[in-house]
Amino acid sequence: MARTRTWVTIALAGALTVSLAGCSSTGGKRAEDARKAAEAHGRAAVDTPRWTFAMITHSGDGDTFWDIVQKGAQQAADKDNINFLYSHDDEAQQQAQLVDAAVDKKVDGIIVSLAKPDAMKAAVARAREAGIPVITVNSGSEESKAFGALTHIGQDETIAGEAVGEELNKRGRKKALCVLHEQGNVGHEQRCAGVRKTFDGTVQNLYVQGTSMPDVQSSIGAKLQADGSIDSVVTLGAPFADTAVKAKADAGSKAEIDTFDLNAKVAAGLKDGTLGFAVDQQPYLQGYEAVDLLWLYKYNADVLGGGRPVLTGPQIITKDQASELEQYADRGTR
């Protein structure tokens, strides 16, 4: 009886070997197809622990720039097997409270913008004391290292402003209006200061209530009506460029409208000549890299940047480049 079982076992093993040999040419393909299908449905492409990362930004409601940042972060999270939590508040104290809430949840990593760094310092310190790695994004490149963050991802706002001043010089502009839509945002102040540093003409700051587009439009329009020598208006966010175009029409001005940031409307405006140029800081890349770099730190103790900011901009986008980027802007990733 034992001999019979032995031969049966050998026969089954041989049959299984033949079966596996016949499938070897297709098994790898099937596994690869399954992996691709999983990725297509937003499931992770890596086999690592299911960590939770929280991103807390200073975005206001309806800010399309931060929609793009969030999209990049979410896609990286899907790839990296991350449970991604996103929250925002344009009031600094409330943003700090959201960071505190993430610390209380014992998340595995925090991504935070530092538009108003003084108000965020204690909250970031609390995260670090709890052993939670922090990456800063978009705003706060100068404060990031001092606050104990691993790195900062974004553009250097002063350098970006300087690039705008240089572009205005190329275009022969003489007087620029720099429109600041969020008072107290250090990055906005740095942008306008950068423009002033390299621009051969004069720069005047205009503070507007960014949460009210009618107020933004009337403020810019009134300024253009009062001073016909203004030949360039620089807005600090893509949604405000369209409003500045309307204000220009109301005032009967011939000033060129230029802007920081890119979206589908800005790309279209560049193509049709409604806008002169845009400064792209690649928000999708900011969100994507923030999550990816946190994952790399958790997985392999990797830190990118050597203690210096990882720059995603600035890139000056004109009519010539707008057509190339329009397809990406239309899908919401530029």
Salt bridges, closest charged atoms under 4 A:
GLU32 OE2 - ARG35 NH2 2.62
ASP33 OD2 - LYS29 NZ 3.12
GLU39 OE2 - ARG35 NH1 2.00
ASP61 OD1 - HIS88 NE2 3.79
ASP80 OD1 - LYS79 NZ 2.63
ASP100 OD1 - ARG126 NH1 3.56
ASP104 OD1 - ARG126 NH2 2.55
GLU157 OE1 - ARG191 NE 2.84
GLU162 OE2 - LYS197 NZ 3.25
GLU167 OE2 - ARG171 NE 2.98
GLU182 OE2 - LYS116 NZ 3.96
ASP227 OD2 - LYS175 NZ 2.48
ASP242 OD2 - LYS246 NZ 3.59
ASP242 OD2 - LYS265 NZ 3.60
GLU256 OE1 - ARG171 NH1 3.15
GLU256 OE1 - ARG173 NH2 3.22
ASP280 OD2 - ARG334 NH2 2.46
ASP292 OD1 - LYS79 NZ 2.88
GLU326 OE1 - LYS271 NZ 2.94
